[in-house]
Amino acid sequence: MFTFLPKAYVADIEKEYRRRTLAVVFALAAVLSLSACVLTLPSYVALVAKKSALVSEAAKAVSSDAPSNAVLEARIADIQAKMSTLKGLAAGKPLVPAVGRVVARLVPGITLSSIILKRSDQGSIVVSGSADTRDDLVAFSKSLQGDPSFRGVGLPVSALVKSQDVGFSISIDSSF
């Protein structure tokens, strides 16, 4: 290749070319860096806001969830009471035979809606339901009185007022 320009002038042109190329590269790098900062700024702001919200929420949780000693002692006493009740139930006789004895004494025309067992020094059973007739209810009460494990069968007189569709609640004293 032939060059008609003097060598010093060609060297100056090459230097100017390199300077301009370097300036364009730096300008592109600056634009790229600036656009990256601008595009990531919303994410950064959102993360900082979320972090501060979580920190404040954690501080609230720590301050509000820290129960006082009185609350803890009340919870412990409640749990101990429940545990003693469960231990008493575990040591006693099972309740299923008592329910079985009540169900075995059913007479036709009686529909049971609930059987409530109360265990204490002397156990009690409360049987609720409905009877088709007053005679069915009296027969069921006498059937329950015939069981030797039931000490007392209490049928309220108010249950005998109606002659049909009689709702009742019988209390039974029993040891179970």
C-alpha positions as CSV (number, residue, x, y, z in Angstrom):
1,M,0.0,0.0,0.0
2,F,1.3,3.4,-0.9
3,T,0.9,6.3,1.3
4,F,1.4,9.8,0.0
5,L,1.2,11.3,3.5
6,P,4.2,11.9,5.6
7,K,4.9,9.4,8.4
8,A,4.5,11.9,11.2
9,Y,1.0,12.8,9.9
10,V,0.0,9.1,9.5
11,A,1.2,8.5,13.1
12,D,-0.9,11.4,14.3
13,I,-4.0,10.1,12.4
14,E,-3.5,6.6,13.9
15,K,-3.2,8.1,17.4
16,E,-6.3,10.1,16.8
17,Y,-8.1,6.9,15.6
18,R,-7.1,5.0,18.7
19,R,-8.1,7.9,21.0
20,R,-11.5,8.1,19.3
21,T,-12.0,4.3,19.4
22,L,-11.0,4.3,23.1
23,A,-13.4,7.2,23.8
24,V,-16.3,5.4,22.1
25,V,-15.5,2.2,24.1
26,F,-15.4,4.2,27.3
27,A,-18.6,6.0,26.4
28,L,-20.4,2.7,25.6
29,A,-19.1,1.2,28.9
30,A,-20.4,4.3,30.8
31,V,-23.8,4.1,29.1
32,L,-24.0,0.4,29.8
33,S,-23.0,0.9,33.5
34,L,-25.5,3.7,33.9
35,S,-28.3,1.8,32.3
36,A,-27.6,-1.2,34.5
37,C,-27.7,1.0,37.6
38,V,-30.9,2.6,36.5
39,L,-32.5,-0.7,35.8
40,T,-31.5,-2.4,39.0
41,L,-32.4,0.6,41.2
42,P,-36.1,-0.2,41.6
43,S,-35.2,-3.8,42.7
44,Y,-32.7,-2.5,45.2
45,V,-35.2,0.0,46.6
46,A,-37.9,-2.7,46.9
47,L,-35.4,-5.1,48.7
48,V,-34.4,-2.4,51.1
49,A,-38.0,-1.6,51.9
50,K,-38.9,-5.3,52.3
51,K,-35.9,-5.8,54.6
52,S,-36.8,-2.8,56.8
53,A,-40.4,-4.1,57.0
54,L,-39.3,-7.5,58.0
55,V,-36.9,-6.2,60.6
56,S,-39.7,-4.0,62.1
57,E,-42.2,-6.9,62.0
58,A,-39.7,-9.2,63.7
59,A,-39.1,-6.6,66.4
60,K,-42.8,-6.3,66.9
61,A,-43.2,-10.1,67.1
62,V,-40.4,-10.4,69.6
63,S,-41.8,-7.6,71.8
64,S,-45.5,-8.7,71.6
65,D,-45.0,-12.4,71.6
66,A,-42.8,-12.5,74.6
67,P,-45.3,-13.5,77.3
68,S,-44.8,-12.3,80.8
69,N,-43.9,-14.7,83.6
70,A,-47.5,-14.6,84.9
71,V,-48.9,-15.7,81.6
72,L,-46.4,-18.5,81.3
73,E,-47.1,-19.7,84.8
74,A,-50.8,-19.7,84.1
75,R,-50.2,-21.8,80.9
76,I,-48.0,-24.2,82.9
77,A,-50.7,-24.6,85.6
78,D,-53.4,-25.2,83.0
79,I,-51.3,-27.8,81.2
80,Q,-50.5,-29.5,84.6
81,A,-54.2,-29.6,85.4
82,K,-55.0,-31.2,82.0
83,M,-52.2,-33.7,82.5
84,S,-53.5,-34.7,85.9
85,T,-56.9,-35.2,84.4
86,L,-55.5,-37.3,81.6
87,K,-53.5,-39.4,84.1
88,G,-56.6,-40.0,86.1
89,L,-58.5,-41.1,83.1
90,A,-55.7,-43.4,82.1
91,A,-55.6,-45.0,85.5
92,G,-59.4,-45.5,85.7
93,K,-61.6,-48.1,84.1
94,P,-62.4,-47.6,80.4
95,L,-65.6,-45.7,79.6
96,V,-66.7,-47.9,76.7
97,P,-68.4,-50.6,78.9
98,A,-70.6,-48.0,80.6
99,V,-71.8,-46.7,77.2
100,G,-72.3,-50.3,76.1
101,R,-74.5,-51.1,79.1
102,V,-76.7,-48.0,78.3
103,V,-77.0,-49.0,74.7
104,A,-77.8,-52.6,75.6
105,R,-80.8,-51.4,77.7
106,L,-82.4,-49.6,74.7
107,V,-86.0,-50.4,74.0
108,P,-87.8,-50.0,70.7
109,G,-89.1,-46.4,70.2
110,I,-86.1,-44.7,71.9
111,T,-83.6,-42.6,69.9
112,L,-80.5,-41.4,71.7
113,S,-79.0,-38.1,70.7
114,S,-76.2,-37.9,73.3
115,I,-74.5,-39.8,76.1
116,I,-72.4,-37.6,78.4
117,L,-70.1,-39.3,80.9
118,K,-68.8,-37.4,83.9
119,R,-66.0,-39.1,85.8
120,S,-65.5,-38.0,89.4
121,D,-65.6,-39.8,92.8
122,Q,-69.0,-41.0,91.8
123,G,-69.5,-41.2,88.1
124,S,-72.6,-40.0,86.3
125,I,-74.1,-40.6,82.9
126,V,-76.5,-38.2,81.2
127,V,-78.5,-39.8,78.4
128,S,-80.5,-37.5,76.1
129,G,-82.8,-38.3,73.3
130,S,-86.4,-38.7,72.2
131,A,-89.0,-41.4,72.7
132,D,-91.9,-42.2,70.4
133,T,-94.3,-42.5,73.4
134,R,-94.3,-41.9,77.1
135,D,-94.6,-45.7,77.7
136,D,-91.4,-46.3,75.7
137,L,-89.6,-43.8,77.9
138,V,-90.9,-45.4,81.1
139,A,-89.9,-48.8,79.8
140,F,-86.4,-47.5,79.0
141,S,-86.1,-46.0,82.4
142,K,-87.1,-49.3,84.1
143,S,-84.7,-51.1,81.9
144,L,-81.8,-48.9,83.1
145,Q,-82.9,-49.4,86.7
146,G,-82.6,-53.1,86.2
147,D,-78.8,-52.8,85.6
148,P,-76.9,-53.5,88.8
149,S,-74.0,-51.2,88.0
150,F,-76.4,-48.2,87.8
151,R,-77.1,-47.0,91.3
152,G,-79.7,-44.3,90.6
153,V,-81.7,-43.5,87.5
154,G,-83.3,-40.1,87.5
155,L,-86.1,-39.4,85.0
156,P,-87.6,-35.9,85.5
157,V,-91.3,-35.8,85.8
158,S,-91.3,-33.0,83.2
159,A,-90.3,-35.6,80.6
160,L,-93.6,-37.4,81.2
161,V,-95.9,-34.5,80.4
162,K,-96.2,-35.2,76.6
163,S,-97.6,-38.5,75.5
164,Q,-95.9,-38.6,72.0
165,D,-92.5,-37.4,70.7
166,V,-91.1,-37.1,74.2
167,G,-87.7,-35.4,74.6
168,F,-85.8,-36.6,77.6
169,S,-82.7,-36.4,79.6
170,I,-82.0,-39.2,82.1
171,S,-79.2,-38.9,84.7
172,I,-77.7,-42.1,85.9
173,D,-75.3,-42.6,88.9
174,S,-72.8,-45.2,88.2
175,S,-69.3,-46.3,89.0
176,F,-67.2,-46.7,86.0
